[in-house]
Amino acid sequence: MIRTALPAAAVLGAAGLLLPLAPLSSLASAAPSRQAGAPAEQAVPVLNGDFADPAMKGDGPTTVGIDHWTGLNQRYSPTASGRTDASHGVALQKDGNTLRQRLRGVRAGAKVTVTYEDSPAVSKECTGPQVVDGQPYAVSGSGGAVQELTTAGDPDRVKGTPGKGRWTGRAYVFTAGENEPALTFTSRVTDSRTHVTCSPMIARIRAVEVPPAVDKTVDKTRLGTAEAYKGNERESSLHNAAAACNGENACVFRPDARTSFRYYDQARVVGEAFVNCTRNALQHSRLLSYSERSHDSIAQTYADAGLALPEVARLPTSGVREEDEKRAKERPMAAQFALAQEREFQRPWQWFSSDQRTVVEKIQPGEVSWVEMQPSRERVEGWFVSKKDDYRLHVVVDGPSRVVPDRLLQRTGPMSEAEKQRCAAARPMTTTPVGADAPASSSDKGLLRVAAPTAPGARSVERSMPLD
């Protein structure tokens, strides 16, 4: 999908690396060099990576939920965090509390590099021994190794005096083992005597990826498993996300240009093969009709699970022209997809196509003539996203392309052995059971006597006389 959209349990392998950075601007040198021809690094959206939303009053700490992140943690203003930029600091609560977000748009197999900064707690509740040697925490990404770290130490701290922050740049590298991998920070402070606000801090999270190569060999009938999310949680079914997008303007479709492409499908024979069993060249014309339909990963996901496709999830990919025309007009998701396709790629989308061609064939004796078609197709991968950005539904759609023309291959070639045998077969006949070996009798020349008419008043129509 395309690489395809893989199931969440699919683990393609992972490698983890976490390096301290000094200074943070030297992060690029910490990442392994890319091989020639490998995909370039691309930015990954980390939503609210500065922890600025929702807006906070005062310097904190506050334990209000942070937009787009899962987990209740203490948030400090940039000033209270001891930072010189606009990013807020977040202190991970103790006893294994986590700070978690799924990285949008990252596919399984991508090499992800996450950069951030950590610091010991700035809370005035900390005692010197609790921060003098730094504070432990862990970072992990789905498919990557869990890395155990300790922040920089903060000596000379006295309880009742806020810390000034000792921020250290970090980089964590992992290979995504699932689509939309979860990035998780976990506090390792478990001492029951430690105040809840005295825990390691995280700030300014950014990420880049080297996406996996697009697999263009995936068949249009096996587009992978569609996936749905609500916030940072994976949905057990697609129904709620599809229902959320069922309103006319409830969702927008966001195509991923990196994994969308055009291609020629496998050639197939259109119409019949014409075999010339005669001794002369034949020339004739015939009319060819052919059509193409679309396929989508939502319908295939339900089919693979043995479930009926619900009405809210039906795109115009049934293969029945009348039904697909109806869906294209009535289904909001079909309109959302087509609109996004036209805006992103500057060309309209078509769910189905059909055409007719008249071809003239000239077939030599002992040859066969046939026509093959290679349809041009287009595969689009992307997300239906609700207006509130809470529901996200990943889908792959494969349909006939309007950009590249179809290929019609008019071909002639030698007969197969079976066709030669057919051409050599005798003409179907029947037997003459009586007098089969006797010579033919004399022919009727029309000179036999014609019977006189019997109707009253009728004239004789006798036109010839017998020869005696």
C-alpha positions, 0 to 999 in steps of 0.5 A: 500500500503501497505498500499495503495497510498491514495488521497491527500484529505484523512486526517487521523487525526493529532496532532502537538507539538513544543518544545524548546530544550536545548540542541539540543542533548536532542531531543530524550527525547522530543518525546513521548515514543513508545509503545511496538511492534510499528514501529521503527523511521526511517530517512526521507530524507530532501533534502539540509537540511543545505541549502548548495546548490547551493554553494554561494560566500561570506557571503550573504545575497543572494536571489537565489533559494535554491535547493529542496526548494520552496520560495525565502529567504535570505541565509547566510553563516555559519560564517555570521549566527553565526553557528559553523557547516557547515549549512547555515542560511536562513532568511524568507522574511517578509509578509508571505513568505514561505520556503517549501519542500515535505518530500519524501517517507512519507506516510499518517498516518506517525508520523513525527518529524522535528528538526531544529534550529531558531534564530532572524535575523543577518542582520545589517539592524535590529534595536534593537526593531525589535529583542529584544523580538524575531521574530514570524514565523510559522511551519506546516506539511500537516495534522498537526496543525500550530504552532506559534513561536517566536525566542529567543530575541537579546538584545543590537542590534544596526542597522548597526551591524550584529547579532551573532545568537541566535540559539535554537533547536526545534522539531515539531511533526505531523501526515501526512495527505497526502502522501509526506506531505509539511513542511512549514516555514512562516514568521509572520513579517508584519511590513512594516517598517521592512527591508526585510532581518530582519526576523526570521532564520531557519537552520539545518532541519532534520526529522524522522518518525514512518511509519504507519502499512502496510495494507496487506488486500488491494485487488490487484484490488484496489491498490489505487491512483497513484500520480505524483509530480514535485519538491514540486508541485503535478501534476494534472495528471500522464501523464507528469511524465510517459512521462518523464520516457518513455525514456530507461534511463530517470528514475530509480525505487526506491522500498520501502522495508518497504511497499513491501511484499509477500502473499498468495492470496484468494483460488479459484477453478481450473477446475471442481468439480467431483461428484461420484454418483456411488456405487464404488470408482473412481480413475482417473487423470486430467490435470489442467491449471492455470495462474496469471497476474499483477496489477498496481495502474497507470492503476487503477487510470485511470480506476477509473477516466474513462480515457483511459490509455495512451501508455506511462503509460502502464505496462505489466498488461493488463491480455492478455499474448501476449500484456503483453509479448510485453509491457515487452519487449518494455516499458522502465518503465517495464524494469526500474521496473524489474531492480530495483526489481532484484537489491533491492531484489536479485530476478527477477520479473515476470509480469505473470505466468502459469502452468499445473499439472496432479492430480490423484483423488480417490473419494469415493461413495457419495463424490465430488472432486475438486482442489483449488489454492492459488497463491503466490503474491508479492506487490511492492511499490515505485517511478519512479524518473527522472534523474534530480529528478524533476518528481516523480511517485508513483506506486504500482505493484502486481504480481505473486511471484517467491519466494514462491510456489503456493498452490494446495489444492486437496479436497474431501467432501460430496455432497451438497443437490443439488448434492444429488438431481442430483445423485438421478434423474432418467436417461433420457428416452423416451416413447414407445407409441405402445404396451408399456404394451404388452409382448415381441414378440419372438426373431429373431433367424436367421431362417427365409427364406432368399430371393433368389438373383435376379442378373443373375448368382448369387448363393444362400446364403441361409444357413438355412432351415425353420422347418415345 
